[in-house]
């Protein structure tokens, strides 16, 4: 593929805007749902606030959201949570 000129980039960008808007909406809904799950599991456990932990965009486990609680409850890795 040849290097795109400024006009081609502008045209491609215009076409991609709709897809990016769709992605942002989906992403926003995902993070709202994820936050609700984190609140629900924190309430169920009752001892600390919990959150999903990510490394390089992949969920690697669940652990304490508060730094000070991490000594009492280390990260529970995803391999321990999966069947």
C-alpha positions in Angstrom: 0.0 0.0 0.0 1.3 3.4 -0.9 1.5 6.2 1.7 -1.8 8.0 2.1 -1.9 11.7 1.4 -3.6 14.3 3.7 -6.8 14.2 1.7 -7.1 10.4 1.8 -6.5 10.5 5.5 -9.2 13.1 5.9 -11.7 11.0 3.9 -10.9 7.9 5.9 -11.1 9.7 9.1 -14.6 11.0 8.2 -15.7 7.5 7.4 -14.3 6.1 10.6 -16.0 8.6 12.9 -19.3 6.8 13.1 -17.5 3.5 14.0 -15.5 5.3 16.7 -18.7 6.8 18.1 -20.3 3.3 18.2 -17.2 1.9 20.0 -17.2 4.7 22.6 -20.9 4.1 23.3 -20.3 0.3 23.7 -17.2 1.0 25.8 -19.1 3.3 28.1 -21.9 0.7 28.6 -19.3 -1.9 29.3 -17.6 0.1 32.0 -20.9 1.0 33.7 -21.8 -2.7 33.8 -18.3 -3.6 35.1 -18.6 -1.0 37.8 -22.0 -2.4 38.9 -20.5 -5.9 39.0 -17.6 -4.6 41.2 -20.1 -2.9 43.6 -22.2 -6.1 43.8 -19.2 -8.4 44.5 -17.8 -5.9 47.1 -21.2 -5.8 48.8 -21.4 -9.6 48.8 -17.9 -10.0 50.3 -18.5 -7.1 52.7 -14.9 -6.6 53.9 -13.4 -4.4 51.2 -14.0 -2.8 47.9 -13.0 -5.2 45.0 -12.2 -4.5 41.4 -11.1 -6.4 38.3 -7.4 -6.1 37.6 -6.1 -5.6 34.1 -2.7 -6.1 32.5 -2.2 -5.2 28.9 -6.0 -4.9 28.4 -6.7 -8.4 29.7 -8.5 -9.1 33.0 -6.0 -11.1 35.2 -8.0 -11.4 38.3 -9.9 -9.7 41.2 -8.4 -7.9 44.1 -8.8 -5.1 46.6 -9.4 -1.7 45.1 -7.8 0.1 48.1 -4.0 -0.2 48.2 -3.9 -0.7 51.9 -6.3 -3.7 51.7 -4.0 -5.6 49.2 -1.8 -7.0 51.9 -4.8 -8.6 53.6 -6.3 -9.8 50.4 -3.9 -10.4 47.5 -4.9 -10.6 43.9 -7.0 -13.7 43.1 -5.8 -14.6 39.7 -8.2 -15.4 36.8 -6.9 -19.0 36.5 -8.2 -19.6 40.1 -11.6 -18.1 39.1 -12.2 -20.0 35.9 -13.6 -23.5 35.7 
